[in-house]
Amino acid sequence: MIGGARRRAFALLSTLVALTALAPAARAAEPTREERAAAVALFDEGRALMAAGKHAEACPKLAESHQIDPGIGTLFNLSDCYERTGRIATAWIGFRDVAAASLSAGQAERERVARARAAALEPRVSRLQIVVPKEAALSGLELTRDGIALGRALWGTAVPLDPGEHRIAAAAPGHEPWETKVVIDKPGVVSVTVPALERAAEPDSAARSSATSSVTVASPPPARPPVTASPPQGGSIRRPIGMVGVGLGAVGLGVGTVLGFMAKSTFDEATEGGHCDEEGRCIDQTGLDLRGDAVRTGNIGTVVFIGGAVLAVGGAVLWITAPSAPDAGTASAGGRGRAGHAPFRARVGLGPGSAWIAGTF
């Protein structure tokens, strides 16, 4: 009984500690120098393949480069590659994303070019509209396009798609599924109407009766006498866990605050160094890098601060609501306790950039 309580306690403690690791996990999401080097190599190779007219080979290179280290320039070249391989819808939305990102980055010329490219592609975009009539809109009806679920808001909406074959399927509880394929090979809207699904055939009643009569109902096993659970020794385990949660939460709050100050310092460095103006527009690559670092550091600080607050509040609730431990006399009277056994105790210590936990069982 005691061993199970301790295992559950340590499992909860492990969860609390894992939350404080949000900052390293977020930092690990950023591309390393090696990953950035790989992204640059892929980008250069993709550009060389495009220059040689090998666009089908260039697009995967550029896509992988953008996946590793997203960038406005990489997305622009990738969208250009998609246009040259006939993926008009993907290229169109890519140029729109480039325009939006360029606007945020203060790159007016690139925004203008990207919007012009998107506008030129729009008349060439193919769209697929899936219509669900009232009589076909069954309760629990689910639609998929190429295996991707479509919410009701998309029913009847003409969605841009690249040319090619697309599969539309419909299913509802108690009804036969329906599926069709449509080929998109030219600009404009292609409409597909979902028919009313047919009810699924019910099993034969005679077969059901035969199956029912052939089933042998086994008698239930004899009931066992109830086992009286022994009261836990050493008081509630929630109190020490609460103390640990408060301590770890304090560490998270401190780390989040420090990261916030670091982000503010980096942002001020970009402004005071003349790389960016007061409105956040940057005039050179150094300013863009400093501002990007400030934004990433600030986001990490926010996540760590919120995680610390959650830990501190959760630990405080566990600490306050923990029941008092029974004394040795009460435990002995119940026939399950042993006098002289001390309850579980835990101590939490905080230091600069560290925390320690000690306890007795």
C-alpha positions as CSV (number, residue, x, y, z in Angstrom):
1,M,0.0,0.0,0.0
2,I,2.8,2.4,1.0
3,G,4.9,1.4,-2.0
4,G,2.0,2.2,-4.4
5,A,1.5,5.6,-2.8
6,R,5.1,6.4,-3.1
7,R,5.2,5.3,-6.8
8,R,2.2,7.5,-7.6
9,A,3.9,10.4,-5.7
10,F,7.1,10.1,-7.6
11,A,5.2,9.9,-10.9
12,L,3.5,13.2,-10.1
13,L,6.8,14.7,-9.0
14,S,8.3,13.7,-12.4
15,T,5.5,15.4,-14.2
16,L,6.1,18.6,-12.2
17,V,9.8,18.5,-13.0
18,A,9.1,17.9,-16.7
19,L,7.2,21.2,-16.9
20,T,10.2,23.1,-15.8
21,A,12.1,21.7,-18.8
22,L,9.9,23.8,-21.2
23,A,12.7,26.4,-21.8
24,P,15.3,23.9,-23.0
25,A,12.8,22.1,-25.2
26,A,11.8,25.4,-26.8
27,R,15.4,26.3,-27.3
28,A,16.0,22.9,-28.9
29,A,13.4,23.7,-31.5
30,E,15.6,26.4,-33.0
31,P,17.9,25.2,-35.8
32,T,21.5,24.6,-34.7
33,R,24.5,25.8,-36.7
34,E,24.7,22.5,-38.4
35,E,21.1,22.5,-39.3
36,R,21.4,26.0,-40.7
37,A,24.4,25.0,-42.7
38,A,22.4,22.1,-44.1
39,A,19.5,24.5,-45.0
40,V,21.9,26.8,-46.8
41,A,23.4,23.9,-48.7
42,L,20.0,22.6,-49.7
43,F,18.9,26.2,-50.8
44,D,22.0,26.6,-53.0
45,E,21.6,23.2,-54.6
46,G,17.9,23.9,-55.2
47,R,18.7,27.3,-56.9
48,A,21.3,25.6,-59.1
49,L,18.8,22.9,-60.2
50,M,16.3,25.6,-61.0
51,A,18.9,27.5,-63.1
52,A,19.5,24.2,-64.9
53,G,15.7,23.9,-65.6
54,K,15.4,20.8,-63.3
55,H,12.5,22.2,-61.3
56,A,11.0,18.8,-60.3
57,E,14.3,18.1,-58.5
58,A,14.8,21.6,-57.1
59,C,11.4,21.9,-55.3
60,P,12.1,19.1,-52.7
61,K,15.5,20.7,-51.9
62,L,14.0,24.1,-51.3
63,A,11.1,22.6,-49.3
64,E,13.5,20.7,-47.0
65,S,15.6,23.9,-46.6
66,H,12.5,25.9,-45.6
67,Q,11.5,23.1,-43.2
68,I,14.8,23.2,-41.4
69,D,15.2,27.0,-41.3
70,P,12.2,28.9,-42.5
71,G,13.0,32.1,-44.3
72,I,11.2,34.6,-46.5
73,G,13.7,34.3,-49.4
74,T,13.5,30.5,-49.3
75,L,9.7,30.5,-49.4
76,F,9.7,32.9,-52.3
77,N,12.0,30.7,-54.3
78,L,10.0,27.6,-53.3
79,S,6.8,29.2,-54.5
80,D,8.5,30.1,-57.8
81,C,9.5,26.5,-58.2
82,Y,6.0,25.2,-57.5
83,E,4.6,27.5,-60.1
84,R,7.0,26.2,-62.7
85,T,6.0,22.6,-61.9
86,G,2.3,23.3,-62.2
87,R,1.4,23.3,-58.5
88,I,-0.4,26.6,-59.0
89,A,-2.6,26.6,-55.8
90,T,0.5,25.9,-53.6
91,A,2.5,28.6,-55.4
92,W,-0.3,31.1,-55.0
93,I,-0.7,30.6,-51.3
94,G,3.1,30.6,-50.9
95,F,3.5,34.0,-52.6
96,R,0.6,35.4,-50.3
97,D,2.5,34.1,-47.3
98,V,5.7,35.8,-48.5
99,A,3.9,39.1,-49.0
100,A,2.5,38.9,-45.4
101,A,5.9,38.0,-43.9
102,S,7.6,40.8,-45.9
103,L,5.1,43.3,-44.7
104,S,5.8,42.3,-41.1
105,A,9.6,42.5,-41.7
106,G,9.3,45.9,-43.4
107,Q,10.5,44.6,-46.8
108,A,8.3,46.7,-49.0
109,E,9.8,45.8,-52.4
110,R,9.7,42.1,-51.7
111,E,6.1,42.4,-50.5
112,R,5.1,44.3,-53.7
113,V,6.7,41.6,-55.9
114,A,5.1,38.7,-54.0
115,R,1.7,40.3,-54.2
116,A,2.0,40.8,-57.9
117,R,3.1,37.2,-58.4
118,A,0.1,36.0,-56.3
119,A,-2.3,38.2,-58.3
120,A,-1.0,36.9,-61.6
121,L,-1.6,33.3,-60.5
122,E,-5.1,33.7,-59.1
123,P,-6.9,33.4,-62.4
124,R,-5.1,30.1,-63.0
125,V,-6.0,28.5,-59.6
126,S,-8.2,25.4,-59.6
127,R,-10.8,25.0,-56.8
128,L,-12.8,22.1,-55.5
129,Q,-16.3,22.7,-54.0
130,I,-18.0,19.8,-52.1
131,V,-21.7,20.4,-51.8
132,V,-23.8,18.6,-49.2
133,P,-27.6,19.0,-49.8
134,K,-30.0,19.2,-46.9
135,E,-31.2,15.7,-47.4
136,A,-27.6,14.4,-47.3
137,A,-26.5,16.3,-44.2
138,L,-27.1,13.4,-41.7
139,S,-26.3,13.6,-38.1
140,G,-22.7,12.5,-37.5
141,L,-21.8,12.8,-41.2
142,E,-18.0,13.0,-41.8
143,L,-16.4,14.2,-45.0
144,T,-12.7,13.7,-46.0
145,R,-10.7,14.9,-49.0
146,D,-7.6,12.9,-49.8
147,G,-7.9,11.4,-46.3
148,I,-8.1,14.8,-44.5
149,A,-11.3,15.5,-42.4
150,L,-13.3,18.5,-43.6
151,G,-15.3,20.5,-41.0
152,R,-18.8,21.7,-41.7
153,A,-17.5,25.2,-42.3
154,L,-15.7,23.9,-45.5
155,W,-18.9,22.3,-46.9
156,G,-19.8,24.3,-50.0
157,T,-16.6,26.3,-50.0
158,A,-14.4,26.4,-53.1
159,V,-11.0,25.4,-51.8
160,P,-7.8,26.0,-54.0
161,L,-6.1,22.7,-54.9
162,D,-3.3,21.7,-57.2
163,P,-4.2,19.9,-60.4
164,G,-4.5,16.1,-60.2
165,E,-6.8,13.3,-58.9
166,H,-8.5,13.9,-55.5
167,R,-10.6,11.4,-53.5
168,I,-13.8,12.5,-51.6
169,A,-15.4,10.2,-49.1
170,A,-18.5,10.4,-46.8
171,A,-19.5,8.3,-43.8
172,A,-22.2,8.4,-41.1
173,P,-23.2,6.0,-38.3
174,G,-25.7,3.4,-39.5
175,H,-25.2,4.2,-43.2
176,E,-23.2,2.8,-46.1
177,P,-20.0,4.8,-46.8
178,W,-19.7,6.7,-50.1
179,E,-16.6,7.6,-52.1
180,T,-15.7,9.2,-55.4
181,K,-12.7,10.5,-57.3
182,V,-12.5,13.8,-59.2
183,V,-9.7,15.0,-61.6
184,I,-8.8,18.7,-61.6
185,D,-7.0,19.6,-64.8
186,K,-7.9,23.3,-65.5
187,P,-8.6,26.6,-63.7
188,G,-12.0,27.3,-62.3
189,V,-14.3,25.6,-59.8
190,V,-15.1,21.9,-59.9
191,S,-18.2,21.0,-57.9
192,V,-18.9,17.6,-56.3
193,T,-22.3,16.8,-54.7
194,V,-22.5,14.3,-51.9
195,P,-25.6,12.0,-52.3
196,A,-27.9,10.9,-49.4
197,L,-26.2,7.9,-47.9
198,E,-28.1,4.6,-47.9
199,R,-28.9,2.9,-44.6
200,A,-26.7,-0.1,-43.7
201,A,-28.4,-3.5,-44.1
202,E,-29.5,-4.9,-40.7
203,P,-28.6,-8.5,-39.8
204,D,-31.3,-11.2,-40.3
205,S,-33.5,-11.6,-37.2
206,A,-33.4,-15.4,-37.4
207,A,-29.7,-15.4,-37.5
208,R,-29.7,-13.1,-34.5
209,S,-32.0,-15.5,-32.6
210,S,-29.8,-18.5,-33.5
211,A,-26.7,-16.7,-32.3
212,T,-28.5,-15.6,-29.1
213,S,-29.7,-19.2,-28.3
214,S,-26.2,-20.7,-28.9
215,V,-24.5,-18.4,-26.4
216,T,-23.8,-20.1,-23.1
217,V,-24.0,-17.7,-20.2
218,A,-21.4,-18.5,-17.6
219,S,-22.2,-18.2,-14.0
220,P,-20.5,-15.4,-12.2
221,P,-17.5,-16.3,-10.0
222,P,-18.2,-16.4,-6.3
223,A,-17.9,-13.1,-4.6
224,R,-14.8,-12.6,-2.5
225,P,-15.1,-11.0,0.9
226,P,-14.2,-7.3,0.8
227,V,-10.7,-6.4,1.7
228,T,-10.4,-3.6,4.2
229,A,-7.8,-1.1,3.1
230,S,-5.3,-0.1,5.7
231,P,-5.0,3.5,6.4
232,P,-1.8,5.1,5.0
233,Q,1.1,5.5,7.4
234,G,3.1,8.7,7.7
235,G,0.3,11.1,6.7
236,S,-0.6,12.4,3.3
237,I,2.0,12.4,0.5
238,R,0.5,15.5,-1.0
239,R,2.1,17.9,1.4
240,P,5.7,17.2,0.4
241,I,4.7,17.1,-3.2
242,G,3.1,20.6,-2.8
243,M,6.3,21.9,-1.2
244,V,8.4,20.6,-4.1
245,G,5.9,22.1,-6.6
246,V,6.2,25.5,-5.0
247,G,9.9,25.4,-5.0
248,L,10.1,24.4,-8.7
249,G,7.5,27.0,-9.6
250,A,9.7,29.7,-7.9
251,V,12.6,28.5,-10.1
252,G,10.5,28.8,-13.2
253,L,9.3,32.2,-12.3
254,G,12.8,33.4,-11.8
255,V,14.1,31.9,-15.0
256,G,11.2,33.4,-17.0
257,T,11.8,36.8,-15.5
258,V,15.5,36.7,-16.4
259,L,14.7,35.6,-20.0
260,G,12.3,38.5,-20.3
261,F,15.0,41.0,-19.3
262,M,17.4,39.4,-21.8
263,A,14.8,39.8,-24.6
264,K,14.3,43.4,-23.7
265,S,18.0,44.0,-23.7
266,T,18.5,42.4,-27.1
267,F,15.6,44.5,-28.6
268,D,17.1,47.7,-27.1
269,E,20.5,46.8,-28.6
270,A,19.0,46.6,-32.1
271,T,17.3,50.0,-31.6
272,E,20.2,51.8,-30.0
273,G,22.7,50.4,-32.5
274,G,20.8,52.0,-35.3
275,H,19.8,48.7,-36.9
276,C,16.1,49.1,-36.3
277,D,13.8,52.1,-35.7
278,E,11.4,52.7,-32.8
279,E,8.5,51.2,-34.7
280,G,10.4,47.9,-35.1
281,R,11.4,48.3,-38.8
282,C,15.0,47.0,-39.4
283,I,17.3,48.3,-42.1
284,D,19.9,45.6,-42.2
285,Q,20.4,41.8,-41.5
286,T,22.0,42.5,-38.1
287,G,18.8,44.2,-36.9
288,L,16.7,41.4,-38.2
289,D,18.8,38.8,-36.4
290,L,18.8,40.8,-33.1
291,R,15.1,41.3,-33.3
292,G,14.5,37.7,-34.1
293,D,16.6,36.6,-31.1
294,A,14.7,39.0,-28.9
295,V,11.4,37.6,-30.0
296,R,12.5,34.0,-29.5
297,T,14.0,34.7,-26.1
298,G,10.8,36.6,-25.0
299,N,8.6,33.7,-26.1
300,I,10.7,31.2,-24.2
301,G,10.6,33.4,-21.1
302,T,6.8,33.7,-21.3
303,V,6.4,29.9,-21.5
304,V,8.8,29.3,-18.6
305,F,7.1,32.0,-16.5
306,I,3.7,30.5,-17.1
307,G,5.0,27.0,-16.3
308,G,6.5,28.3,-13.1
309,A,3.2,29.9,-12.1
310,V,1.3,26.7,-12.8
311,L,3.7,24.7,-10.7
312,A,3.7,27.2,-7.8
313,V,-0.1,27.4,-7.7
314,G,-0.6,23.7,-8.1
315,G,2.0,23.0,-5.3
316,A,0.3,25.5,-3.0
317,V,-3.1,23.9,-3.5
318,L,-1.6,20.4,-2.7
319,W,0.1,21.8,0.3
320,I,-2.9,23.6,1.7
321,T,-5.4,20.9,1.0
322,A,-3.3,17.9,2.3
323,P,-4.9,16.1,5.3
324,S,-3.0,16.0,8.6
325,A,-1.1,12.8,9.2
326,P,-2.5,10.4,11.9
327,D,-0.4,10.0,15.1
328,A,1.3,6.8,16.1
329,G,-1.4,6.1,18.8
330,T,-4.3,6.3,16.3
331,A,-2.5,4.1,13.8
332,S,-1.8,1.5,16.5
333,A,-5.4,1.4,17.6
334,G,-6.5,0.6,14.1
335,G,-4.3,-2.5,14.1
336,R,-2.3,-1.4,11.1
337,G,0.3,1.2,12.3
338,R,3.5,0.8,14.2
339,A,4.5,3.3,16.8
340,G,7.7,5.1,16.2
341,H,7.5,5.4,12.4
342,A,8.1,9.0,11.3
343,P,5.9,10.4,8.5
344,F,7.4,11.3,5.1
345,R,9.2,14.7,5.2
346,A,10.6,16.7,2.3
347,R,12.8,19.8,2.2
348,V,13.2,22.1,-0.8
349,G,16.2,24.5,-1.3
350,L,16.7,27.2,-3.9
351,G,20.0,28.7,-5.1
352,P,21.3,30.8,-8.0
353,G,20.2,28.8,-11.0
354,S,19.6,25.6,-9.0
355,A,17.2,23.7,-6.7
356,W,17.6,20.8,-4.3
357,I,15.2,18.4,-2.6
358,A,15.9,16.2,0.4
359,G,13.5,13.9,2.3
360,T,13.1,11.1,4.8
361,F,10.8,8.1,4.6
